[in-house]
């Protein structure tokens, strides 16, 4: 039986949080010195636990149970967003470390082992979910050559600076029975509903569309309202119509966001000649996103029909949904039930490394509550009791997976 050492688990999480610590949170961008130091620390902890561990040529830290031909893979990421939290990603990696270590302590790996991975650059300092996408063969060499940070440093230069070289980790379908990822919810639902475990059914599809209206710049003090070709006013009309349409289309898990609005030239005394808005919309069902995209087009046409400005839409991001494996979801749910813990099935509204693994391997995800629903901020937190509980639930699920083979 895998027995989680709760104090050791929390101690490792607290130790990892010291790398890039800022207030209550962590600033540990991929391939920063804090990230490089954290990966070296994790490599040492994996080795001390008895795993065969290495850092690959992209910076992913991989630990394998020695002497076994079959294993459950557990992981996530340890890089953060700027001014992020101490648990986002890190918790899933340390869960894997603790469970692998606890299994080795039993001395019984006859049914299989536990492998652990901390994927490189999940947060996209150089390229979004880089490590996990490479792991499943979804990154081209051209993308690796062109990847660069906002500051202009190329990925290849950053890897040289970090000293990472050699082979890059790839999924071994003959070895791995399943992939499991534990994560803080990053939202308020579990806390609001009084549930301590979320069993993830899938990761939602996501699209981003930029809508641009072209008008004519004129003096705002001398041009009569009826004669203006106001791109800014057109955008407001469009946004109101789109919001109303989205509300009629939305299902229970649909979300959307008007994330960026830009007027050009952006002066108080000039009628905007150009106005743009970036819209992001998410739902587990692609058909819902298709309907929302159609609503965007209809709202643009309504504005265009007035003949004063011209609008157009450009979809610039399209992420398909990822379904979690039903058998693994049931294993997590049953493990929670065995501990008499209330659980709920729910989709993930955020992206994770798991969405790429799910295309190639049985994949399951577990959530624990986020206090106040906070994440991607230094205020991010979960109770130590919930952190330890989540590890115990995951341990139960792993035991059933290994027993079933």
LUMPA-862486 format. One line per 4 residues: number of its first residue (from 0); their letters; for each residue y, x, z of C-alpha. Coordinates in pm, 1 decimal, padded with zeros to 6 digits. Last residue first. Example, Ala and Ser with C-alpha at 12.3 -4.5 7.8 and 13.67 -1.06 7.14 Angstrom:
<recs>
1> sa> -00106.0 01367.0 00714.0 ~ -00450.0 01230.0 00780.0
</recs>
This chain:
<recs>
404> xxxx> -00346.0 -00246.5 -01519.7 ~ -00365.1 -00554.7 -01297.4 ~ -00363.5 -00343.7 -00980.1 ~ -00075.2 -00135.3 -01115.1
400> xxxx> 00128.9 -00447.0 -01190.6 ~ 00047.8 -00602.0 -00851.9 ~ 00152.5 -00287.6 -00666.2 ~ 00470.7 -00259.4 -00871.9
396> xxxx> 00571.3 -00617.0 -00782.2 ~ 00520.9 -00552.3 -00412.2 ~ 00726.1 -00234.3 -00431.0 ~ 01003.0 -00425.7 -00611.1
392> xxxx> 01016.3 -00674.7 -00324.7 ~ 01029.2 -00391.1 -00072.0 ~ 01309.0 -00219.4 -00261.8 ~ 01508.3 -00543.6 -00275.8
388> xxxx> 01468.5 -00585.1 00099.9 ~ 01603.2 -00235.5 00162.7 ~ 01918.5 -00305.6 -00037.8 ~ 01955.2 -00653.7 00113.6
384> xxxx> 01942.5 -00512.6 00468.0 ~ 02184.9 -00234.0 00373.1 ~ 02434.7 -00500.0 00274.2 ~ 02580.2 -00485.2 -00075.3
380> xxxx> 02904.2 -00327.1 -00193.5 ~ 03158.2 -00290.3 -00475.1 ~ 03513.6 -00250.8 -00342.0 ~ 03549.8 00077.6 -00535.5
376> xxxx> 03539.3 -00127.5 -00854.8 ~ 03290.7 -00184.2 -01136.3 ~ 03141.7 -00452.5 -00911.2 ~ 03246.9 -00733.3 -00676.6
372> xxxx> 03057.3 -01061.9 -00641.6 ~ 03205.7 -01103.1 -00295.0 ~ 02927.2 -00885.6 -00159.3 ~ 02687.1 -00820.3 -00447.5
368> xxxx> 02349.4 -00985.9 -00395.2 ~ 02021.1 -00822.4 -00505.0 ~ 01894.9 -00838.1 -00861.7 ~ 01549.7 -00764.3 -01006.3
364> xxxx> 01468.3 -00682.2 -01368.3 ~ 01150.5 -00679.8 -01575.8 ~ 01039.8 -00508.2 -01895.2 ~ 00719.3 -00502.0 -02098.5
360> xxxx> 00791.5 -00226.7 -02349.1 ~ 00959.0 -00179.6 -02687.8 ~ 01250.0 -00422.7 -02726.5 ~ 01272.6 -00461.5 -02348.7
356> xxxx> 01356.7 -00091.1 -02312.0 ~ 01687.4 -00151.8 -02489.4 ~ 01797.1 -00443.8 -02271.1 ~ 01673.3 -00257.2 -01962.1
352> xxxx> 01949.7 00002.2 -01997.5 ~ 02181.1 -00274.1 -01878.5 ~ 02436.2 -00519.0 -02018.5 ~ 02608.3 -00773.3 -01797.5
348> xxxx> 02563.3 -01151.7 -01790.5 ~ 02213.8 -01117.0 -01651.8 ~ 02015.8 -01438.2 -01667.3 ~ 01884.6 -01617.3 -01358.6
344> xxxx> 01564.9 -01705.1 -01174.4 ~ 01622.1 -01759.0 -00804.1 ~ 01469.7 -01603.3 -00496.0 ~ 01441.8 -01701.2 -00129.4
340> xxxx> 01246.7 -01438.5 00069.3 ~ 00925.8 -01525.9 00251.3 ~ 00799.9 -01167.6 00203.9 ~ 00506.9 -01290.6 -00007.8
336> xxxx> 00756.0 -01510.2 -00192.8 ~ 00959.7 -01207.8 -00296.8 ~ 00646.5 -01038.6 -00432.3 ~ 00556.2 -01361.0 -00614.1
332> xxxx> 00897.6 -01373.1 -00783.9 ~ 00874.2 -01007.5 -00884.9 ~ 00524.5 -01060.1 -01029.0 ~ 00637.2 -01379.6 -01206.0
328> xxxx> 00922.7 -01192.2 -01371.6 ~ 00674.6 -00923.8 -01474.1 ~ 00450.0 -01180.9 -01641.8 ~ 00747.1 -01349.9 -01811.8
324> xxxx> 00873.4 -01026.3 -01967.6 ~ 01252.0 -01009.5 -01979.6 ~ 01421.5 -01132.6 -02294.6 ~ 01698.8 -00923.6 -02446.9
320> xxxx> 01983.1 -01099.0 -02626.5 ~ 02144.3 -00945.7 -02935.6 ~ 02459.7 -00733.0 -02908.1 ~ 02727.3 -00788.4 -03171.5
316> xxxx> 03053.7 -00594.6 -03168.2 ~ 03340.1 -00577.2 -03416.4 ~ 03359.2 -00935.4 -03547.7 ~ 03675.0 -00947.1 -03755.7
312> xxxx> 03879.1 -01267.6 -03779.6 ~ 04173.2 -01351.3 -04004.1 ~ 04503.2 -01533.2 -03968.8 ~ 04783.3 -01595.0 -04216.7
308> xxxx> 05125.0 -01723.8 -04116.5 ~ 05358.3 -01998.0 -04237.7 ~ 05124.8 -02213.7 -04445.3 ~ 05042.0 -02485.6 -04191.7
304> xxxx> 04681.5 -02469.0 -04312.3 ~ 04655.5 -02115.1 -04174.9 ~ 04680.1 -02242.9 -03817.7 ~ 04401.8 -02496.8 -03866.9
300> xxxx> 04199.9 -02234.1 -04054.0 ~ 04219.3 -01998.1 -03756.4 ~ 04094.0 -02269.7 -03522.3 ~ 03800.0 -02342.1 -03753.3
296> xxxx> 03704.4 -01975.1 -03769.5 ~ 03707.0 -01938.2 -03391.1 ~ 03501.6 -02256.8 -03361.4 ~ 03244.9 -02109.7 -03600.6
292> xxxx> 03215.0 -01805.6 -03375.3 ~ 03161.7 -02033.4 -03077.5 ~ 02887.0 -02220.5 -03261.9 ~ 02714.6 -01892.4 -03354.7
288> xxxx> 02744.1 -01780.2 -02992.6 ~ 02566.8 -02098.4 -02881.0 ~ 02296.0 -02040.6 -03141.5 ~ 02246.2 -01687.0 -03005.6
284> xxxx> 02132.3 -01830.3 -02672.3 ~ 02158.4 -01611.8 -02359.2 ~ 02538.9 -01650.8 -02370.8 ~ 02837.7 -01419.4 -02400.7
280> xxxx> 03185.8 -01426.3 -02554.8 ~ 03446.3 -01153.0 -02595.2 ~ 03779.0 -01225.2 -02764.1 ~ 04031.7 -00959.9 -02868.4
276> xxxx> 04372.1 -01102.4 -02963.5 ~ 04614.2 -00990.9 -03232.2 ~ 04973.0 -01069.8 -03326.2 ~ 05174.0 -00941.5 -03620.9
272> xxxx> 05528.8 -01001.2 -03748.4 ~ 05647.0 -01099.9 -03402.9 ~ 05999.6 -01253.1 -03402.5 ~ 06230.3 -00979.5 -03273.1
268> xxxx> 06473.7 -01005.8 -02980.6 ~ 06228.3 -00964.5 -02697.4 ~ 06050.3 -00673.7 -02862.5 ~ 05675.7 -00636.0 -02923.2
264> xxxx> 05680.1 -00504.3 -03278.8 ~ 05412.5 -00624.7 -03293.3 ~ 05239.4 -00845.9 -03037.8 ~ 04912.6 -00737.4 -02873.2
260> xxxx> 04669.6 -00950.7 -02670.2 ~ 04361.8 -00802.7 -02503.7 ~ 04071.7 -00953.8 -02312.3 ~ 04058.0 -01320.0 -02402.2
256> xxxx> 03729.7 -01378.6 -02219.0 ~ 03420.1 -01589.7 -02261.8 ~ 03127.8 -01710.6 -02053.8 ~ 02827.8 -01930.6 -02131.1
252> xxxx> 02561.9 -01965.7 -01858.0 ~ 02564.2 -02345.7 -01815.3 ~ 02620.4 -02416.5 -02185.0 ~ 02958.8 -02396.7 -02356.9
248> xxxx> 03035.5 -02589.2 -02677.4 ~ 03294.8 -02834.2 -02542.6 ~ 03463.6 -02567.3 -02333.1 ~ 03463.6 -02327.0 -02627.8
244> xxxx> 03648.0 -02582.5 -02842.5 ~ 03923.9 -02631.2 -02585.3 ~ 03963.6 -02254.8 -02546.8 ~ 03977.0 -02210.4 -02923.6
240> xxxx> 04251.9 -02470.4 -02965.4 ~ 04467.8 -02308.8 -02695.3 ~ 04408.0 -01959.3 -02831.3 ~ 04498.6 -02063.0 -03188.1
236> xxxx> 04828.1 -02219.8 -03084.4 ~ 04910.8 -01909.6 -02879.2 ~ 04823.5 -01685.3 -03175.4 ~ 05041.1 -01886.1 -03410.1
232> xxxx> 05335.4 -01849.6 -03170.1 ~ 05290.3 -01472.3 -03183.0 ~ 05261.4 -01457.5 -03562.2 ~ 05595.3 -01635.1 -03601.0
228> xxxx> 05685.2 -01711.6 -03960.2 ~ 06015.4 -01865.0 -03855.3 ~ 06207.2 -02124.9 -04054.5 ~ 06169.6 -02419.4 -03815.4
224> xxxx> 06272.8 -02205.7 -03517.4 ~ 06601.2 -02103.9 -03675.5 ~ 06642.9 -01726.9 -03731.2 ~ 06959.3 -01585.2 -03571.8
220> xxxx> 06859.4 -01487.4 -03220.0 ~ 06498.7 -01385.1 -03281.4 ~ 06595.1 -01157.6 -03570.8 ~ 06302.9 -01160.2 -03811.2
216> xxxx> 05954.7 -01008.7 -03839.3 ~ 05721.3 -01198.3 -04070.3 ~ 05371.9 -01333.5 -04007.2 ~ 05023.1 -01186.4 -03993.6
212> xxxx> 04773.6 -01320.5 -03740.0 ~ 04481.4 -01106.3 -03620.3 ~ 04163.4 -01222.4 -03446.4 ~ 03935.3 -00956.5 -03302.1
208> xxxx> 03581.6 -01070.6 -03229.4 ~ 03347.3 -00939.7 -02962.6 ~ 02991.0 -01061.4 -02930.7 ~ 02737.8 -01064.4 -02648.7
204> xxxx> 02379.4 -01180.7 -02613.0 ~ 02267.0 -01231.7 -02256.9 ~ 02016.3 -01022.4 -02068.5 ~ 01699.5 -01209.8 -01981.6
200> xxxx> 01502.3 -01390.5 -01715.3 ~ 01624.9 -01181.3 -01423.6 ~ 01463.2 -01262.0 -01091.0 ~ 01749.1 -01267.0 -00840.8
196> xxxx> 01668.7 -01193.2 -00478.6 ~ 01865.7 -01277.3 -00164.5 ~ 01960.6 -01636.6 -00235.4 ~ 02234.1 -01823.3 -00046.0
192> xxxx> 02370.6 -01997.1 -00354.9 ~ 02715.2 -01837.5 -00336.9 ~ 02575.8 -01494.1 -00253.5 ~ 02328.6 -01506.8 -00540.7
188> xxxx> 02594.6 -01633.0 -00785.6 ~ 02883.7 -01398.7 -00706.3 ~ 02858.5 -01128.3 -00975.9 ~ 02763.4 -00763.8 -01019.2
184> xxxx> 02402.7 -00861.8 -00936.4 ~ 02314.3 -00527.7 -00783.7 ~ 02038.4 -00369.8 -00983.3 ~ 01665.7 -00310.5 -00997.6
180> xxxx> 01505.4 -00196.8 -01322.6 ~ 01135.9 -00215.1 -01405.0 ~ 00964.8 -00076.2 -01715.1 ~ 00601.1 -00152.9 -01786.1
176> xxxx> 00255.7 -00004.3 -01842.9 ~ 00384.1 00337.7 -01944.6 ~ 00146.8 00609.7 -02054.6 ~ 00038.3 00519.6 -02407.7
172> xxxx> 00384.0 00383.7 -02488.5 ~ 00545.6 00717.3 -02404.4 ~ 00921.1 00656.0 -02431.0 ~ 01115.5 00964.2 -02533.4
168> xxxx> 01291.0 01231.0 -02327.5 ~ 01500.6 01486.6 -02513.2 ~ 01373.4 01836.6 -02583.0 ~ 01580.6 02144.9 -02515.2
164> xxxx> 01934.0 02180.7 -02388.2 ~ 02159.5 02076.1 -02104.4 ~ 02388.1 02357.1 -01981.9 ~ 02663.1 02119.7 -01873.3
160> xxxx> 02917.5 02288.6 -02098.4 ~ 02670.4 02280.4 -02386.6 ~ 02614.3 01908.4 -02328.8 ~ 02990.5 01849.7 -02324.3
156> xxxx> 03037.1 02041.7 -02649.8 ~ 02766.0 01835.4 -02820.7 ~ 02914.2 01511.0 -02686.4 ~ 03249.7 01595.5 -02838.0
152> xxxx> 03555.2 01619.8 -02614.9 ~ 03840.5 01403.5 -02746.5 ~ 03980.5 01259.7 -02423.4 ~ 03833.0 00920.5 -02507.4
148> xxxx> 03495.9 01094.6 -02512.1 ~ 03306.8 01191.4 -02825.1 ~ 02999.2 01089.9 -03023.4 ~ 03004.6 01206.0 -03388.5
144> xxxx> 02709.0 01447.6 -03376.1 ~ 02499.9 01214.4 -03160.9 ~ 02573.7 00922.7 -03391.5 ~ 02469.2 01128.1 -03695.0
140> xxxx> 02146.8 01226.4 -03516.2 ~ 02061.9 00858.6 -03495.8 ~ 02014.4 00661.1 -03175.3 ~ 01765.9 00373.4 -03135.7
136> xxxx> 01451.3 00579.4 -03076.6 ~ 01344.6 00420.4 -02747.9 ~ 01466.4 00706.6 -02527.6 ~ 01774.2 00753.7 -02746.2
132> xxxx> 01887.4 00401.3 -02660.1 ~ 01813.8 00461.3 -02293.3 ~ 02014.2 00782.8 -02281.9 ~ 02313.9 00662.4 -02482.1
128> xxxx> 02373.3 00332.4 -02306.1 ~ 02722.7 00328.4 -02462.8 ~ 02834.7 00651.5 -02630.0 ~ 03054.3 00935.1 -02497.7
124> xxxx> 03186.2 00791.6 -02170.8 ~ 02962.0 00494.5 -02242.2 ~ 02860.5 00354.3 -01904.3 ~ 02491.4 00428.5 -01957.1
120> xxxx> 02567.3 00796.0 -02011.7 ~ 02228.4 00956.9 -01947.0 ~ 01933.5 00757.7 -01814.7 ~ 01805.9 00820.4 -01463.7
116> xxxx> 01429.3 00798.1 -01493.9 ~ 01140.1 00758.1 -01252.0 ~ 00764.2 00748.5 -01309.6 ~ 00531.5 00559.1 -01077.1
112> xxxx> 00159.3 00624.6 -01083.2 ~ -00171.5 00472.5 -01177.0 ~ -00459.6 00274.7 -01023.8 ~ -00618.7 00589.1 -00877.7
108> xxxx> -00284.5 00705.3 -00739.2 ~ -00390.3 00704.5 -00376.0 ~ -00248.6 00981.2 -00157.2 ~ -00042.6 00721.8 00029.2
104> xxxx> 00250.2 00965.6 00034.1 ~ 00245.2 00973.0 -00344.9 ~ 00313.6 00598.5 -00347.6 ~ 00603.1 00637.8 -00104.5
100> xxxx> 00759.3 00911.4 -00319.4 ~ 00730.5 00701.1 -00634.6 ~ 00876.0 00400.0 -00450.8 ~ 01163.7 00601.5 -00305.4
96> xxxx> 01254.6 00770.3 -00634.8 ~ 01237.1 00445.5 -00830.9 ~ 01453.8 00264.2 -00576.3 ~ 01690.4 00563.1 -00597.0
92> xxxx> 01730.3 00507.3 -00970.8 ~ 01788.5 00134.2 -00937.4 ~ 02043.8 00185.2 -00661.2 ~ 02241.6 00438.2 -00863.5
88> xxxx> 02299.1 00194.7 -01148.9 ~ 02589.9 00016.4 -00977.9 ~ 02544.6 00111.4 -00611.4 ~ 02835.7 00340.7 -00517.9
84> xxxx> 03107.6 00150.4 -00701.9 ~ 03346.3 00248.6 -00978.3 ~ 03680.7 00427.2 -00998.9 ~ 03623.9 00520.1 -01363.4
80> xxxx> 03288.0 00371.5 -01468.6 ~ 02983.0 00532.3 -01316.7 ~ 02698.3 00772.0 -01399.2 ~ 02376.4 00735.0 -01197.9
76> xxxx> 02165.0 00528.1 -01439.0 ~ 01865.8 00292.1 -01431.6 ~ 01500.3 00356.0 -01354.8 ~ 01141.8 00257.3 -01288.0
72> xxxx> 00850.6 00337.1 -01521.1 ~ 00509.3 00203.9 -01417.6 ~ 00240.2 00462.3 -01478.3 ~ -00081.4 00540.0 -01665.7
68> xxxx> -00240.5 00879.8 -01737.3 ~ -00213.8 01016.2 -01385.4 ~ -00229.5 01371.9 -01250.1 ~ 00136.7 01417.5 -01170.2
64> xxxx> 00373.8 01125.2 -01111.2 ~ 00660.8 01179.7 -01352.2 ~ 01031.0 01245.2 -01290.9 ~ 01295.4 01230.0 -01563.3
60> xxxx> 01667.1 01303.7 -01533.6 ~ 01858.4 01211.7 -01849.9 ~ 02116.8 01478.6 -01934.4 ~ 02093.0 01461.3 -02314.4
56> xxxx> 01869.3 01768.5 -02353.0 ~ 01639.4 01660.4 -02071.8 ~ 01668.7 01718.4 -01698.9 ~ 01326.8 01783.1 -01548.3
52> xxxx> 01080.3 01653.7 -01291.5 ~ 00708.2 01665.9 -01215.9 ~ 00716.0 01447.5 -00906.7 ~ 00614.7 01564.4 -00561.8
48> xxxx> 00900.9 01411.7 -00362.8 ~ 01065.5 01753.5 -00336.5 ~ 01074.9 01766.9 -00717.3 ~ 01238.8 01425.0 -00738.0
44> xxxx> 01494.8 01523.6 -00473.4 ~ 01575.2 01848.5 -00658.3 ~ 01625.1 01669.4 -00989.5 ~ 01845.6 01415.6 -00813.8
40> xxxx> 02067.0 01691.1 -00673.3 ~ 02099.7 01854.1 -01018.3 ~ 02186.3 01513.4 -01163.3 ~ 02453.7 01459.0 -00898.4
36> xxxx> 02605.6 01801.0 -00969.7 ~ 02630.5 01724.0 -01342.2 ~ 02783.4 01382.0 -01266.3 ~ 03044.5 01528.9 -01030.2
32> xxxx> 03124.9 01800.9 -01283.6 ~ 03183.3 01534.2 -01545.7 ~ 02896.8 01484.7 -01790.7 ~ 02906.3 01103.7 -01756.8
28> xxxx> 03187.6 00982.3 -01537.0 ~ 03139.5 00993.2 -01162.5 ~ 03428.0 00822.7 -00980.9 ~ 03260.6 00666.7 -00676.5
24> xxxx> 03359.0 00400.0 -00426.1 ~ 03453.4 00354.5 -00060.8 ~ 03742.4 00599.2 -00096.8 ~ 03669.7 00817.9 -00396.4
20> xxxx> 03331.9 00993.3 -00391.0 ~ 03252.9 01191.0 -00706.7 ~ 02919.1 01313.9 -00570.0 ~ 02914.3 01178.3 -00213.5
16> xxxx> 02752.5 00854.4 -00334.2 ~ 02426.9 01041.9 -00399.6 ~ 02401.9 01124.2 -00030.0 ~ 02463.5 00762.2 00069.3
12> xxxx> 02192.3 00643.1 -00169.7 ~ 01951.7 00906.5 -00040.0 ~ 02018.6 00808.2 00321.9 ~ 01974.3 00440.1 00238.2
8> xxxx> 01629.2 00505.6 00092.6 ~ 01531.2 00738.5 00377.1 ~ 01625.8 00475.2 00634.0 ~ 01435.8 00205.3 00445.0
4> xxxx> 01109.9 00400.3 00412.3 ~ 00926.5 00173.7 00168.5 ~ 00551.7 00139.5 00227.5 ~ 00345.7 00128.1 -00092.0
0> x> 00000.0 00000.0 00000.0
</recs>
